[in-house]
Structure formats: structure tokens, C-alpha cells
Amino acid sequence: MAEVLADVARLVDAGWRFVICHGGGPQATALGQALGLEVAKVAGQRVTDAATLEVVSQAIAGQASTTVVAAALEAGVRAVGVSAGVVQATRRRPVEVEGRTVDYGFVGDITAIDTELLRGLWALGRTPVVNPVAVWRGEATGPARGRLNVNGDTVAAAIAVELGVDHLFAMTAVGGVLRDRHDPSTRIAVLDEPNAREAIAAGVIAGGMIPKVEEALVALSRGVGAVHILGAKAGLLLAEAELPGRVGTALRAE
């Protein structure tokens, strides 16, 4: 994380503006296990009951957020943590998953992003650090009903769309889209939408990479300039920002 944030600092010095979005699934799982809570996931999404929501809030909006902000400040980024409020959501209704009805509990679907706040922080020369604990609103303008757990990748994509950004960088354990997931040398440098759809249909893009690519394609269709899937190592962000596809996979609409 320190190495990635050092790259962010260099790009900010060069005139780039960032919103840093983070998750905290491993931290939430560790805290829940320490408290004796079992983790339940369906199709990769955490089922969030009331007790799990407390754990998620403490681990992600608390531990993970303050850790990222502190590391960013140490790296020279004028970061400020933005807690619940910038992301607004409504509680997800029960859905059909793999032939059964699943109630995800206190999991949210995004309804609004407070871009005014994010742009205001940019104007002050600050870099917002956003966590994915959302405020629950039954209606867009109605009173808040509490907190909801939202996927961090989903929050990042929604913010990218609402801000109309040039680049969305998605840091993953896999340093890009690979033709052979066991062979890093098979990395695909650049993908446009038709080729990405073809790769999914052919099984080249499979497993957990499918939702990442699908979400990237939605972001592209809604105005994001490019989506980059890359690893989290020193220098990779700088290299990918300088030349899309150099070290990760750059997805473009065309």
C-alpha cells in the first residue's frame, strides 16, 4: 500500500486528481471471526445481518479507512477520509441466485454519490479516501434509515461514472486480464468492448474476472475514459498512467 500511495503522490504532484476507494473484506472477516461470527457469502457477496453490519462498519469505515488515510499522508498525499454520507444507497431486495431466493440483509444498491463534496475537496487540494459503508435512504430525498454494506469495486465504479473521470484504476491480486490465468506472460494489454465480450463468451475471461470486466464495460458505456486492471506493486500505477496497457489491462469503449 505504501508503494502504491507513493505513486499516487507523484501523479498528484504532476497534476492528477484522485479519489481513493477501498474495501476491507479481509479485515471484516478477521474481526468477525474474532468475535465468533460466521461469514456467509453468496455469489461472492457478503450476507450482512445486523451483527455483521457492525463488524463491517468498524473494520472498513474504522480500521481500514484510517489506515489508508494515515499511509497516504505518510506518502505525501493530502488525504482526508470521507465516512458515511458520500455514498447513498437503498437496501437490496431479495434476489434469485443459483435457483434460490437470497436476502442479503443490510447490503445496498447505490442511488446517489455526493460529487459536490468530492469536487469541493479537490478544490481544496485534498484527495478523498472513500469507504463503501453507505447511508441508507428509502427514497432519494427521504430520511436516512441507517447504514448499508456496499461492494468497494461497485463504489469506485459509481464514483468514476458520476465524476466523469478519465481513468479508473482497479488494483487486484491478478495484474490484468490473462489469456491463461496461470501464466502472467499471457496478459492482454488492451481490450475494447467487442473483444472483451468475445473473450467472456470464449471462456478466456472467467471466474471472478467476469464481474470486474462487466463492471468496467458499464463504466465505459457511461462515460469513463478507460478502466485499468493492474496489480498493486511499486511503479505499476505510474507506468499504466503513462501508457495504458503497459503493465495491466486497459479497457476502452473502442
N, C-alpha and C positions, 0 to 999 in steps of 0.2 A: 504493500500500500504506500509506503514512504517513497518508493521509486516512481510509482505512477503519479503521485501527487507532485513530485519534483518536476515531472514532465508537464503537468498542468500548470505549475508556476511559471515555467519557461514560456509556455504558449500564452498565458495571460500577459506576461511581460511583452510579448510580441503583438498584443492587441486582441487576442481571442477572448471571448466571454464564455464562461461555463456555468452550467447548473450541474452539480454533482448529485446523482441519485444513488442511494444504496439500499440494500436489503439487510438481512440479518438472520436468515433461516437457521444456520448452524448455531448461532448464539441463542436463539429462541428455543431450539431443540435441547441444547445443553442445559439451559435454565429450567425448562420444563421437566427434564429427566431428574435434575437435582431436587425438584420439588415433588417428584413422584407422579408426574403427569405422563400419560401415554400420548405419543404422537400419532395422529391419524391423518393420512393423506389419500386423496382420490384424484387420479389423473395428474399427479404432481402438485396439487393444490392442498394446502393445509386446511383441514376441517377445524374451525375455530369456535369452540364453545366459550362461555363466559370466563372460565379459569384460564383457558389458552389465550384469550384476548389480553388478559392482564399480563401474562408472560411475554407475549409478543410486544406489547407496549413498553414494558420495562427493558426487554432485551434490545429491541430495534430502535424505538424512539429515545431510549435512555442510553444504554451501554454502547451500541453500535454508532449512534449519531454523535455522541460526544467524543468517541474515539476517532472517528473520521475527521471531525472538526479540529480536534487537537493536532492530529497528524498533518492536516492541511496547513494550519498556522505554522507548525514547525517547518514545513516545506517552503514557506514563504507565500502561501496563498491567503489572501484576506477573506477567510471563510467565515460564514455565520450559519449556524444550524437553524433550520426552519421546521418547527414542530407542527402538530396537527392544525389544520386550517388552510394551508395552501392547496391541499388535495381534498376535494369533496366527493362523496360517493353515496350511493344508496345500497341498501342490503340486497344481496343477490337472492333471487327466488330459487326454490328447489329446482334442480335441473336433472335431465336424464343423462346418465353417464354409464356406458357399457351395460345398457339394459336395465338399470335400476335408478330409482329416484334418489338423488343425493341433496341433502340440506347442508350447505357448507357453514351454516351458522353465521357468525359475525364477520363475513367476508363481503367486501364491497366491490361494486362496479362503478367506475369513475363517472361523475356527472359534470364536474367543473374543476378548472385549475385557476388559481389566483395569479394570473400572469402580471397583473398590476404590481403586486408585491415583488415578484421576481425581477421585473424590469426596474422597479424602484431601487432594489439592492444593487443591480448592475450600475445604475446611475450614481450610486454612492461608492462605486469601485469595489464592491464586495462580491464574493462568489457564494451563492446559496448552496447549502447542503440539505437536501430534502430526503426525509424518510417516508416510507409508504404506509404509515398509520394515518388513515383518513378520518375526516369528520363526516358523520352520517346525517344526511338530510333527507327526510321523506319526500320533500319537494325541493326544487332548486332554490326557492326563496324561503322555505319553511324553517322552523326552529331546529337546532341541532338535536339529535337523539342519542349522541354518544360517539363511539369510535368504531372503526371498521378496519380489518386487515386487508390490504391490497398487495398484489404481487409487485415487487420492486421493478421488474422489467416493464410491466404494464404502466407504472407511474412514469418511468423515464420516457417511454414512447409517447404517452399522452402530453407530457410537458414539451417534448420536442415538437409535436404537432401544433400545440397551442401557441408556442413561441415562434413557429415557422423557422426552425434552425437550419443551418447549412449542413450540419453533421451531427449524427447520433452515434456515439461510440459505445458499444456493448462489450464490456470486459467479461470473458468467460475462461473456464479452465481449458477449453479447446481453443486454440489460437486461430480460428477461422473455420470455414466450411471445407471439409476434406472429402475427396472422392473415395478414399479408404480411411475410415475413422481410426485405423490402427497405424497409419503411415502419415506423419506430418508433412512429408515431401509432396503429398498429393493435394495440398492446399489450393483452392480455387481463388485466384486473385480478385477477379471482378465478376459479378453476376448481375444481369438485368432481369426484369420480371419474367419474360418468357422463358429464359434459360433456367431461372430458379424454379418455376413451375414444372418444367420438364425434368429437372433433377429430382424434385419431390416425387413425381409420378414414376420415375425410373428407380426409385429407392436409393439414389445417391445421397440425398438428404433424408435422414431417417431419425427416428427416436426423438430425443429431447431437442435436436436441432430444428425439427419441423416447426414447432410453435415460435421459436426465435425468428426464423426466416419469415413465417407467415405474418408475425407482428411487424417485422421490418417492411414487408411489402405494403401493409396497411399504412404505415407511417409515410412511405414514399408516395403512395396514392393521395395522401392528404397534405403534401407539400414539403416534406422534409427532403433536403437536397441529396443526402447519401446516408446510408446506415453501414457502419463498420463493425464487424465481429472480429475481435482480436484478443490476444492474451494479455495478462497483467504482469509485464516484466519491464525492467528499465529500458527506456528508449523506444519501445514499440509505439506508444502513443505519438511521440514526436515524428517517427518515421511514417506512420499511417496518415497523420495530419498533413505532412509534406507531400506525400504521393499516395493517394488511395489505392489500396491493394498491394502495397509494398510488403507488408508483414502480416496482414489479416485478409479478410474477405470484404470487399466493398460492394454493397448492393445499391444499384441505381435503378430508377424507373425505366431508363432507356439507355 
